[in-house]
Amino acid sequence: MVRWIAGSTAIYVAVPTQVAGLTDPVSAGLGYHHTCARTASGALYCWGGNSLGQVGNGNSKDVKAPLLIP
């Protein structure tokens, strides 16, 4: 089950689902409340719960849409 945050609402999906704002993903890593995906070009995008900084963007605010991680 994957948690996806849309606006202020958490949506849980149990089947593969296209993620808005993410193109050409080739792999994904799933955490307890966050997800990261790598694209065919090698870019890394993460989103979801971030209370412990698990998204990797340098803060602890939840990330509501795929965010490019440098």
HTML snippet that shows the backbone in 3Dmol.js (N, CA, C, O; Angstrom):
<script src="https://3Dmol.org/build/3Dmol-min.js"></script>
<div id="view" style="width:600px;height:400px;position:relative"></div>
<script>
const pdb = `
ATOM      1  N   MET A   1       0.845  -1.162   0.000  1.00  0.00           N
ATOM      2  CA  MET A   1       0.000   0.000   0.000  1.00  0.00           C
ATOM      3  C   MET A   1       0.901   1.240   0.000  1.00  0.00           C
ATOM      4  O   MET A   1       1.793   1.357   0.840  1.00  0.00           O
ATOM      5  N   VAL A   2       0.679   2.132  -0.908  1.00  0.00           N
ATOM      6  CA  VAL A   2       1.485   3.343  -1.038  1.00  0.00           C
ATOM      7  C   VAL A   2       0.658   4.553  -0.634  1.00  0.00           C
ATOM      8  O   VAL A   2      -0.507   4.680  -1.011  1.00  0.00           O
ATOM      9  N   ARG A   3       1.267   5.426   0.128  1.00  0.00           N
ATOM     10  CA  ARG A   3       0.587   6.645   0.555  1.00  0.00           C
ATOM     11  C   ARG A   3       0.944   7.766  -0.406  1.00  0.00           C
ATOM     12  O   ARG A   3       2.117   7.995  -0.700  1.00  0.00           O
ATOM     13  N   TRP A   4      -0.056   8.450  -0.883  1.00  0.00           N
ATOM     14  CA  TRP A   4       0.131   9.581  -1.788  1.00  0.00           C
ATOM     15  C   TRP A   4      -0.604  10.754  -1.188  1.00  0.00           C
ATOM     16  O   TRP A   4      -1.767  10.617  -0.807  1.00  0.00           O
ATOM     17  N   ILE A   5       0.036  11.902  -1.092  1.00  0.00           N
ATOM     18  CA  ILE A   5      -0.595  13.078  -0.523  1.00  0.00           C
ATOM     19  C   ILE A   5      -1.095  13.965  -1.653  1.00  0.00           C
ATOM     20  O   ILE A   5      -0.311  14.395  -2.498  1.00  0.00           O
ATOM     21  N   ALA A   6      -2.383  14.239  -1.674  1.00  0.00           N
ATOM     22  CA  ALA A   6      -2.978  15.122  -2.677  1.00  0.00           C
ATOM     23  C   ALA A   6      -3.586  16.298  -1.938  1.00  0.00           C
ATOM     24  O   ALA A   6      -4.615  16.157  -1.277  1.00  0.00           O
ATOM     25  N   GLY A   7      -2.959  17.450  -2.046  1.00  0.00           N
ATOM     26  CA  GLY A   7      -3.411  18.588  -1.256  1.00  0.00           C
ATOM     27  C   GLY A   7      -3.136  18.317   0.204  1.00  0.00           C
ATOM     28  O   GLY A   7      -1.979  18.149   0.589  1.00  0.00           O
ATOM     29  N   SER A   8      -4.164  18.270   1.025  1.00  0.00           N
ATOM     30  CA  SER A   8      -3.977  17.954   2.435  1.00  0.00           C
ATOM     31  C   SER A   8      -4.528  16.580   2.774  1.00  0.00           C
ATOM     32  O   SER A   8      -4.668  16.242   3.950  1.00  0.00           O
ATOM     33  N   THR A   9      -4.843  15.780   1.753  1.00  0.00           N
ATOM     34  CA  THR A   9      -5.455  14.478   1.953  1.00  0.00           C
ATOM     35  C   THR A   9      -4.487  13.362   1.594  1.00  0.00           C
ATOM     36  O   THR A   9      -3.873  13.394   0.527  1.00  0.00           O
ATOM     37  N   ALA A  10      -4.345  12.384   2.467  1.00  0.00           N
ATOM     38  CA  ALA A  10      -3.529  11.204   2.174  1.00  0.00           C
ATOM     39  C   ALA A  10      -4.410  10.189   1.457  1.00  0.00           C
ATOM     40  O   ALA A  10      -5.501   9.857   1.922  1.00  0.00           O
ATOM     41  N   ILE A  11      -3.931   9.712   0.341  1.00  0.00           N
ATOM     42  CA  ILE A  11      -4.650   8.718  -0.451  1.00  0.00           C
ATOM     43  C   ILE A  11      -3.798   7.458  -0.477  1.00  0.00           C
ATOM     44  O   ILE A  11      -2.603   7.530  -0.762  1.00  0.00           O
ATOM     45  N   TYR A  12      -4.383   6.322  -0.190  1.00  0.00           N
ATOM     46  CA  TYR A  12      -3.654   5.063  -0.196  1.00  0.00           C
ATOM     47  C   TYR A  12      -4.074   4.253  -1.408  1.00  0.00           C
ATOM     48  O   TYR A  12      -5.267   4.068  -1.651  1.00  0.00           O
ATOM     49  N   VAL A  13      -3.108   3.772  -2.167  1.00  0.00           N
ATOM     50  CA  VAL A  13      -3.406   2.976  -3.349  1.00  0.00           C
ATOM     51  C   VAL A  13      -2.676   1.645  -3.253  1.00  0.00           C
ATOM     52  O   VAL A  13      -1.535   1.584  -2.795  1.00  0.00           O
ATOM     53  N   ALA A  14      -3.339   0.583  -3.684  1.00  0.00           N
ATOM     54  CA  ALA A  14      -2.778  -0.759  -3.587  1.00  0.00           C
ATOM     55  C   ALA A  14      -2.420  -1.343  -4.945  1.00  0.00           C
ATOM     56  O   ALA A  14      -1.989  -2.492  -5.033  1.00  0.00           O
ATOM     57  N   VAL A  15      -2.595  -0.564  -5.997  1.00  0.00           N
ATOM     58  CA  VAL A  15      -2.275  -1.030  -7.344  1.00  0.00           C
ATOM     59  C   VAL A  15      -1.377   0.005  -8.014  1.00  0.00           C
ATOM     60  O   VAL A  15      -1.421   1.177  -7.639  1.00  0.00           O
ATOM     61  N   PRO A  16      -0.566  -0.390  -8.991  1.00  0.00           N
ATOM     62  CA  PRO A  16       0.265   0.596  -9.693  1.00  0.00           C
ATOM     63  C   PRO A  16      -0.586   1.738 -10.232  1.00  0.00           C
ATOM     64  O   PRO A  16      -1.621   1.513 -10.859  1.00  0.00           O
ATOM     65  N   THR A  17      -0.139   2.961  -9.983  1.00  0.00           N
ATOM     66  CA  THR A  17      -0.900   4.149 -10.345  1.00  0.00           C
ATOM     67  C   THR A  17       0.045   5.204 -10.894  1.00  0.00           C
ATOM     68  O   THR A  17       1.114   5.430 -10.327  1.00  0.00           O
ATOM     69  N   GLN A  18      -0.331   5.850 -11.985  1.00  0.00           N
ATOM     70  CA  GLN A  18       0.471   6.941 -12.541  1.00  0.00           C
ATOM     71  C   GLN A  18       0.506   8.093 -11.546  1.00  0.00           C
ATOM     72  O   GLN A  18      -0.530   8.497 -11.019  1.00  0.00           O
ATOM     73  N   VAL A  19       1.691   8.618 -11.293  1.00  0.00           N
ATOM     74  CA  VAL A  19       1.859   9.732 -10.367  1.00  0.00           C
ATOM     75  C   VAL A  19       1.965  11.014 -11.177  1.00  0.00           C
ATOM     76  O   VAL A  19       2.864  11.153 -12.007  1.00  0.00           O
ATOM     77  N   ALA A  20       1.056  11.950 -10.942  1.00  0.00           N
ATOM     78  CA  ALA A  20       1.074  13.229 -11.649  1.00  0.00           C
ATOM     79  C   ALA A  20       2.393  13.943 -11.390  1.00  0.00           C
ATOM     80  O   ALA A  20       2.853  14.007 -10.250  1.00  0.00           O
ATOM     81  N   GLY A  21       2.994  14.471 -12.425  1.00  0.00           N
ATOM     82  CA  GLY A  21       4.243  15.213 -12.292  1.00  0.00           C
ATOM     83  C   GLY A  21       5.486  14.360 -12.398  1.00  0.00           C
ATOM     84  O   GLY A  21       6.598  14.876 -12.289  1.00  0.00           O
ATOM     85  N   LEU A  22       5.321  13.063 -12.610  1.00  0.00           N
ATOM     86  CA  LEU A  22       6.470  12.161 -12.716  1.00  0.00           C
ATOM     87  C   LEU A  22       6.427  11.480 -14.075  1.00  0.00           C
ATOM     88  O   LEU A  22       5.488  10.746 -14.383  1.00  0.00           O
ATOM     89  N   THR A  23       7.455  11.729 -14.886  1.00  0.00           N
ATOM     90  CA  THR A  23       7.481  11.123 -16.212  1.00  0.00           C
ATOM     91  C   THR A  23       8.650  10.169 -16.336  1.00  0.00           C
ATOM     92  O   THR A  23       9.731  10.433 -15.808  1.00  0.00           O
ATOM     93  N   ASP A  24       8.447   9.082 -17.018  1.00  0.00           N
ATOM     94  CA  ASP A  24       9.463   8.103 -17.362  1.00  0.00           C
ATOM     95  C   ASP A  24      10.151   7.443 -16.161  1.00  0.00           C
ATOM     96  O   ASP A  24      11.371   7.280 -16.180  1.00  0.00           O
ATOM     97  N   PRO A  25       9.395   7.053 -15.104  1.00  0.00           N
ATOM     98  CA  PRO A  25      10.042   6.372 -13.983  1.00  0.00           C
ATOM     99  C   PRO A  25      10.478   4.963 -14.389  1.00  0.00           C
ATOM    100  O   PRO A  25       9.792   4.293 -15.161  1.00  0.00           O
ATOM    101  N   VAL A  26      11.613   4.525 -13.869  1.00  0.00           N
ATOM    102  CA  VAL A  26      12.100   3.173 -14.159  1.00  0.00           C
ATOM    103  C   VAL A  26      12.239   2.332 -12.897  1.00  0.00           C
ATOM    104  O   VAL A  26      12.298   1.105 -12.981  1.00  0.00           O
ATOM    105  N   SER A  27      12.292   2.973 -11.723  1.00  0.00           N
ATOM    106  CA  SER A  27      12.356   2.222 -10.470  1.00  0.00           C
ATOM    107  C   SER A  27      11.802   3.081  -9.346  1.00  0.00           C
ATOM    108  O   SER A  27      11.736   4.305  -9.457  1.00  0.00           O
ATOM    109  N   ALA A  28      11.405   2.426  -8.265  1.00  0.00           N
ATOM    110  CA  ALA A  28      10.851   3.143  -7.119  1.00  0.00           C
ATOM    111  C   ALA A  28      11.309   2.478  -5.835  1.00  0.00           C
ATOM    112  O   ALA A  28      11.540   1.270  -5.783  1.00  0.00           O
ATOM    113  N   GLY A  29      11.434   3.291  -4.810  1.00  0.00           N
ATOM    114  CA  GLY A  29      11.712   2.803  -3.467  1.00  0.00           C
ATOM    115  C   GLY A  29      10.614   3.321  -2.555  1.00  0.00           C
ATOM    116  O   GLY A  29      10.260   4.499  -2.605  1.00  0.00           O
ATOM    117  N   LEU A  30      10.080   2.448  -1.730  1.00  0.00           N
ATOM    118  CA  LEU A  30       8.947   2.814  -0.894  1.00  0.00           C
ATOM    119  C   LEU A  30       9.333   2.769   0.571  1.00  0.00           C
ATOM    120  O   LEU A  30       9.914   1.792   1.044  1.00  0.00           O
ATOM    121  N   GLY A  31       9.004   3.833   1.281  1.00  0.00           N
ATOM    122  CA  GLY A  31       9.212   3.870   2.716  1.00  0.00           C
ATOM    123  C   GLY A  31       7.883   3.761   3.427  1.00  0.00           C
ATOM    124  O   GLY A  31       6.863   3.464   2.804  1.00  0.00           O
ATOM    125  N   TYR A  32       7.885   3.997   4.717  1.00  0.00           N
ATOM    126  CA  TYR A  32       6.663   3.876   5.507  1.00  0.00           C
ATOM    127  C   TYR A  32       5.625   4.922   5.096  1.00  0.00           C
ATOM    128  O   TYR A  32       4.440   4.609   4.975  1.00  0.00           O
ATOM    129  N   HIS A  33       6.069   6.164   4.880  1.00  0.00           N
ATOM    130  CA  HIS A  33       5.142   7.224   4.461  1.00  0.00           C
ATOM    131  C   HIS A  33       5.718   8.069   3.331  1.00  0.00           C
ATOM    132  O   HIS A  33       5.272   9.196   3.118  1.00  0.00           O
ATOM    133  N   HIS A  34       6.691   7.550   2.613  1.00  0.00           N
ATOM    134  CA  HIS A  34       7.282   8.313   1.519  1.00  0.00           C
ATOM    135  C   HIS A  34       7.670   7.369   0.389  1.00  0.00           C
ATOM    136  O   HIS A  34       7.772   6.155   0.566  1.00  0.00           O
ATOM    137  N   THR A  35       7.883   7.971  -0.778  1.00  0.00           N
ATOM    138  CA  THR A  35       8.255   7.209  -1.965  1.00  0.00           C
ATOM    139  C   THR A  35       9.304   7.989  -2.734  1.00  0.00           C
ATOM    140  O   THR A  35       9.268   9.219  -2.765  1.00  0.00           O
ATOM    141  N   CYS A  36      10.236   7.283  -3.353  1.00  0.00           N
ATOM    142  CA  CYS A  36      11.210   7.898  -4.250  1.00  0.00           C
ATOM    143  C   CYS A  36      11.200   7.119  -5.553  1.00  0.00           C
ATOM    144  O   CYS A  36      10.995   5.905  -5.555  1.00  0.00           O
ATOM    145  N   ALA A  37      11.419   7.811  -6.653  1.00  0.00           N
ATOM    146  CA  ALA A  37      11.462   7.162  -7.962  1.00  0.00           C
ATOM    147  C   ALA A  37      12.616   7.737  -8.770  1.00  0.00           C
ATOM    148  O   ALA A  37      12.898   8.934  -8.718  1.00  0.00           O
ATOM    149  N   ARG A  38      13.273   6.862  -9.517  1.00  0.00           N
ATOM    150  CA  ARG A  38      14.345   7.279 -10.419  1.00  0.00           C
ATOM    151  C   ARG A  38      13.800   7.224 -11.834  1.00  0.00           C
ATOM    152  O   ARG A  38      13.091   6.286 -12.200  1.00  0.00           O
ATOM    153  N   THR A  39      14.135   8.232 -12.629  1.00  0.00           N
ATOM    154  CA  THR A  39      13.680   8.278 -14.018  1.00  0.00           C
ATOM    155  C   THR A  39      14.730   7.651 -14.931  1.00  0.00           C
ATOM    156  O   THR A  39      15.846   7.354 -14.503  1.00  0.00           O
ATOM    157  N   ALA A  40      14.361   7.458 -16.172  1.00  0.00           N
ATOM    158  CA  ALA A  40      15.285   6.869 -17.151  1.00  0.00           C
ATOM    159  C   ALA A  40      16.529   7.729 -17.330  1.00  0.00           C
ATOM    160  O   ALA A  40      17.590   7.206 -17.669  1.00  0.00           O
ATOM    161  N   SER A  41      16.421   9.034 -17.111  1.00  0.00           N
ATOM    162  CA  SER A  41      17.577   9.928 -17.257  1.00  0.00           C
ATOM    163  C   SER A  41      18.453   9.945 -15.999  1.00  0.00           C
ATOM    164  O   SER A  41      19.507  10.581 -15.991  1.00  0.00           O
ATOM    165  N   GLY A  42      18.027   9.252 -14.941  1.00  0.00           N
ATOM    166  CA  GLY A  42      18.806   9.189 -13.714  1.00  0.00           C
ATOM    167  C   GLY A  42      18.390  10.178 -12.649  1.00  0.00           C
ATOM    168  O   GLY A  42      18.988  10.204 -11.574  1.00  0.00           O
ATOM    169  N   ALA A  43      17.372  11.002 -12.916  1.00  0.00           N
ATOM    170  CA  ALA A  43      16.894  11.969 -11.924  1.00  0.00           C
ATOM    171  C   ALA A  43      16.161  11.234 -10.805  1.00  0.00           C
ATOM    172  O   ALA A  43      15.501  10.222 -11.042  1.00  0.00           O
ATOM    173  N   LEU A  44      16.283  11.752  -9.592  1.00  0.00           N
ATOM    174  CA  LEU A  44      15.618  11.172  -8.430  1.00  0.00           C
ATOM    175  C   LEU A  44      14.536  12.129  -7.931  1.00  0.00           C
ATOM    176  O   LEU A  44      14.804  13.307  -7.695  1.00  0.00           O
ATOM    177  N   TYR A  45      13.320  11.620  -7.774  1.00  0.00           N
ATOM    178  CA  TYR A  45      12.189  12.383  -7.260  1.00  0.00           C
ATOM    179  C   TYR A  45      11.662  11.674  -6.020  1.00  0.00           C
ATOM    180  O   TYR A  45      11.547  10.449  -6.002  1.00  0.00           O
ATOM    181  N   CYS A  46      11.340  12.445  -4.979  1.00  0.00           N
ATOM    182  CA  CYS A  46      10.776  11.879  -3.758  1.00  0.00           C
ATOM    183  C   CYS A  46       9.582  12.710  -3.312  1.00  0.00           C
ATOM    184  O   CYS A  46       9.478  13.890  -3.645  1.00  0.00           O
ATOM    185  N   TRP A  47       8.671  12.080  -2.548  1.00  0.00           N
ATOM    186  CA  TRP A  47       7.494  12.764  -2.025  1.00  0.00           C
ATOM    187  C   TRP A  47       6.911  11.956  -0.884  1.00  0.00           C
ATOM    188  O   TRP A  47       7.226  10.779  -0.711  1.00  0.00           O
ATOM    189  N   GLY A  48       6.057  12.602  -0.109  1.00  0.00           N
ATOM    190  CA  GLY A  48       5.354  11.929   0.980  1.00  0.00           C
ATOM    191  C   GLY A  48       5.693  12.506   2.337  1.00  0.00           C
ATOM    192  O   GLY A  48       6.143  13.647   2.447  1.00  0.00           O
ATOM    193  N   GLY A  49       5.473  11.703   3.379  1.00  0.00           N
ATOM    194  CA  GLY A  49       5.759  12.115   4.744  1.00  0.00           C
ATOM    195  C   GLY A  49       7.248  12.373   4.911  1.00  0.00           C
ATOM    196  O   GLY A  49       8.076  11.622   4.395  1.00  0.00           O
ATOM    197  N   ASN A  50       7.584  13.426   5.626  1.00  0.00           N
ATOM    198  CA  ASN A  50       8.976  13.851   5.719  1.00  0.00           C
ATOM    199  C   ASN A  50       9.330  14.332   7.123  1.00  0.00           C
ATOM    200  O   ASN A  50      10.249  15.135   7.283  1.00  0.00           O
ATOM    201  N   SER A  51       8.618  13.855   8.141  1.00  0.00           N
ATOM    202  CA  SER A  51       8.813  14.354   9.502  1.00  0.00           C
ATOM    203  C   SER A  51      10.223  14.118  10.026  1.00  0.00           C
ATOM    204  O   SER A  51      10.682  14.839  10.912  1.00  0.00           O
ATOM    205  N   LEU A  52      10.911  13.120   9.491  1.00  0.00           N
ATOM    206  CA  LEU A  52      12.283  12.820   9.914  1.00  0.00           C
ATOM    207  C   LEU A  52      13.302  13.153   8.827  1.00  0.00           C
ATOM    208  O   LEU A  52      14.459  12.741   8.913  1.00  0.00           O
ATOM    209  N   GLY A  53      12.877  13.896   7.806  1.00  0.00           N
ATOM    210  CA  GLY A  53      13.782  14.258   6.717  1.00  0.00           C
ATOM    211  C   GLY A  53      14.026  13.137   5.728  1.00  0.00           C
ATOM    212  O   GLY A  53      14.996  13.180   4.972  1.00  0.00           O
ATOM    213  N   GLN A  54      13.163  12.136   5.718  1.00  0.00           N
ATOM    214  CA  GLN A  54      13.389  10.963   4.874  1.00  0.00           C
ATOM    215  C   GLN A  54      13.283  11.234   3.377  1.00  0.00           C
ATOM    216  O   GLN A  54      13.794  10.444   2.582  1.00  0.00           O
ATOM    217  N   VAL A  55      12.639  12.319   2.970  1.00  0.00           N
ATOM    218  CA  VAL A  55      12.544  12.642   1.543  1.00  0.00           C
ATOM    219  C   VAL A  55      13.898  13.133   1.007  1.00  0.00           C
ATOM    220  O   VAL A  55      14.191  12.977  -0.178  1.00  0.00           O
ATOM    221  N   GLY A  56      14.706  13.716   1.870  1.00  0.00           N
ATOM    222  CA  GLY A  56      16.049  14.112   1.463  1.00  0.00           C
ATOM    223  C   GLY A  56      16.180  15.511   0.909  1.00  0.00           C
ATOM    224  O   GLY A  56      17.148  15.812   0.210  1.00  0.00           O
ATOM    225  N   ASN A  57      15.215  16.382   1.210  1.00  0.00           N
ATOM    226  CA  ASN A  57      15.280  17.743   0.688  1.00  0.00           C
ATOM    227  C   ASN A  57      15.801  18.748   1.718  1.00  0.00           C
ATOM    228  O   ASN A  57      15.773  19.952   1.465  1.00  0.00           O
ATOM    229  N   GLY A  58      16.268  18.280   2.860  1.00  0.00           N
ATOM    230  CA  GLY A  58      16.890  19.157   3.833  1.00  0.00           C
ATOM    231  C   GLY A  58      15.964  19.785   4.860  1.00  0.00           C
ATOM    232  O   GLY A  58      16.400  20.630   5.642  1.00  0.00           O
ATOM    233  N   ASN A  59      14.687  19.391   4.877  1.00  0.00           N
ATOM    234  CA  ASN A  59      13.794  19.893   5.914  1.00  0.00           C
ATOM    235  C   ASN A  59      12.857  18.780   6.362  1.00  0.00           C
ATOM    236  O   ASN A  59      13.038  17.625   5.975  1.00  0.00           O
ATOM    237  N   SER A  60      11.864  19.113   7.170  1.00  0.00           N
ATOM    238  CA  SER A  60      10.966  18.077   7.690  1.00  0.00           C
ATOM    239  C   SER A  60       9.506  18.320   7.326  1.00  0.00           C
ATOM    240  O   SER A  60       8.612  17.780   7.977  1.00  0.00           O
ATOM    241  N   LYS A  61       9.250  19.123   6.298  1.00  0.00           N
ATOM    242  CA  LYS A  61       7.881  19.353   5.840  1.00  0.00           C
ATOM    243  C   LYS A  61       7.494  18.265   4.840  1.00  0.00           C
ATOM    244  O   LYS A  61       8.305  17.871   4.003  1.00  0.00           O
ATOM    245  N   ASP A  62       6.251  17.779   4.929  1.00  0.00           N
ATOM    246  CA  ASP A  62       5.768  16.789   3.976  1.00  0.00           C
ATOM    247  C   ASP A  62       5.852  17.342   2.560  1.00  0.00           C
ATOM    248  O   ASP A  62       5.679  18.540   2.339  1.00  0.00           O
ATOM    249  N   VAL A  63       6.117  16.466   1.615  1.00  0.00           N
ATOM    250  CA  VAL A  63       6.261  16.846   0.208  1.00  0.00           C
ATOM    251  C   VAL A  63       5.052  16.273  -0.536  1.00  0.00           C
ATOM    252  O   VAL A  63       4.881  15.056  -0.602  1.00  0.00           O
ATOM    253  N   LYS A  64       4.223  17.143  -1.090  1.00  0.00           N
ATOM    254  CA  LYS A  64       2.933  16.735  -1.640  1.00  0.00           C
ATOM    255  C   LYS A  64       2.953  16.335  -3.104  1.00  0.00           C
ATOM    256  O   LYS A  64       1.954  15.829  -3.616  1.00  0.00           O
ATOM    257  N   ALA A  65       4.061  16.550  -3.784  1.00  0.00           N
ATOM    258  CA  ALA A  65       4.192  16.184  -5.191  1.00  0.00           C
ATOM    259  C   ALA A  65       5.634  15.753  -5.427  1.00  0.00           C
ATOM    260  O   ALA A  65       6.514  16.138  -4.658  1.00  0.00           O
ATOM    261  N   PRO A  66       5.900  14.975  -6.455  1.00  0.00           N
ATOM    262  CA  PRO A  66       7.276  14.560  -6.719  1.00  0.00           C
ATOM    263  C   PRO A  66       8.225  15.766  -6.778  1.00  0.00           C
ATOM    264  O   PRO A  66       7.990  16.721  -7.519  1.00  0.00           O
ATOM    265  N   LEU A  67       9.284  15.700  -5.994  1.00  0.00           N
ATOM    266  CA  LEU A  67      10.247  16.774  -5.890  1.00  0.00           C
ATOM    267  C   LEU A  67      11.604  16.280  -6.363  1.00  0.00           C
ATOM    268  O   LEU A  67      12.087  15.251  -5.891  1.00  0.00           O
ATOM    269  N   LEU A  68      12.223  16.998  -7.288  1.00  0.00           N
ATOM    270  CA  LEU A  68      13.544  16.622  -7.777  1.00  0.00           C
ATOM    271  C   LEU A  68      14.546  16.774  -6.643  1.00  0.00           C
ATOM    272  O   LEU A  68      14.654  17.846  -6.048  1.00  0.00           O
ATOM    273  N   ILE A  69      15.274  15.717  -6.344  1.00  0.00           N
ATOM    274  CA  ILE A  69      16.269  15.717  -5.280  1.00  0.00           C
ATOM    275  C   ILE A  69      17.642  15.814  -5.940  1.00  0.00           C
ATOM    276  O   ILE A  69      18.027  14.934  -6.710  1.00  0.00           O
ATOM    277  N   PRO A  70      18.388  16.892  -5.636  1.00  0.00           N
ATOM    278  CA  PRO A  70      19.701  17.052  -6.289  1.00  0.00           C
ATOM    279  C   PRO A  70      20.703  16.000  -5.839  1.00  0.00           C
ATOM    280  O   PRO A  70      21.847  16.001  -6.296  1.00  0.00           O
TER     281      PRO A  70
END
`;
const viewer = $3Dmol.createViewer("view");
viewer.addModel(pdb, "pdb");
viewer.setStyle({}, {cartoon: {color: "spectrum"}});
viewer.zoomTo();
viewer.render();
</script>
